[in-house]
């Protein structure tokens, strides 16, 4: 129990420091371990911290502008739901509030290093904060079963899946963001959480003829109207109008939306300036000592969120998601807090469709419909998990979320199996995930199907 208390204290320290402080420190240490020049590593670490602060400021601007609009749109419908979406920050707090959450950071690091050493993954996940996605899977299973060992296995199973998906999706990431070579995204929410659905949607949507709507094509056709800031201005104004805002409110929301479209890519660019220096040092180290061995630096999906298509699609999905919640039968959770995080729901979709706005929005709409149903199914278990750690009162109204990791249904199904079979299912999934990309016929099929070369 003392060891668990130490891990919990470490996790709380990370939360107190904030990602803008601990991430630069952690990456500076990694750079020094991999023989980077101390002066260069220190400067890169400071730039990373500044970039993260800038990213946070812009995202807060987005949240502050869009959450009230979403609430106004919901209030205008007058429709009642059984539970309200409390957003991913509450999910993360609940995840790290469980016993699994206290253990997932050290266990996750050890598992990652073992897989790297064995050559079973190429991703070194330095994004410790987002280990909460794994903790959320394990913490939920802990609520259902009370079995700590099985719950940790569920968390590790999702970690393995996240690391492998990060390896598999570097090609679309690098194709859309050439400067990101050497990075991968193992984040279990907006990136990995949507990949299973995108794997099905991409081959289908690629067969549908649509006009090219990547930022360059839109700008070429529409001129100044196709500029990202103008698109942001228009989309923000339309959303505010749907929310019933007056002229002043519409103008303010429109300008905030345009500001996000302009500032977000610039803040990401600043963040990447520092990250590139760290990644170069790590890559050089491995190139010299392990010729032919690749390693990717695993980062938050935030590094890819600044693309104009992602921001525009995220804005458009706010009213779309609310309409889906109203018209789809069986949706019990009111989408609310996570509506301001909609760009994260399509952050992987944009690279999959090479920045095409139409296909990104279509895929995002399908994904949001799936999340609404998953969130409705999940609400009672989520509420019980929150109550079990005292996050909400025992007699509190149901809460929900629409940002759901795809391994949660799998882990829940595994927990229903008889003792032994439950462990067996997760172990089989781990083994399959680790080795499926070594089957040549599957690799060839995937290469022909997705065409990311």
Buried (B, 14 or more C-beta within 10 A) or exposed (E): EEEEEEBBEBBEEBBEEBBBBBBBEBBBEBBBEBEBEEEBBBBBBEBBBBBBBBBBEBBEBBBEBBBBBBBBBBEEEEEEBBBBBBBBEBBBBBBBBBBBBBBBBBBBBEBBEEBBEEEBBBBBBBBBBBBBBBBBBBBBBBBBBEBBEBBBBBBBBBBBBBBBBBBBBBBBBBBBBEEBEBBBBBBBBBBBBBBBBBBEBBEEBBEEEEEBBBBEBBBEEEEEEBBBBBBBBBBBBBBBBBBEBEEEBBBBBBBBBBBBBBBBBBBBEBBBBBBBBBBBBBBEBBEEEEEEEBBBBBBBBBBBBBBBBBBBBBBBBBBBBBBBBBEEEEBBBBBBBBBBBBBBBBBBBBBBBBBBBBBBBBBBBBBBBBBBBBBBBBBBBBBEBBBBBEBBEEEEEBBBBBBBBBBBEBBBEBBEEEEEEBBEBBBEBBEEBBEEBEEEEEEEEBEEEBEBE
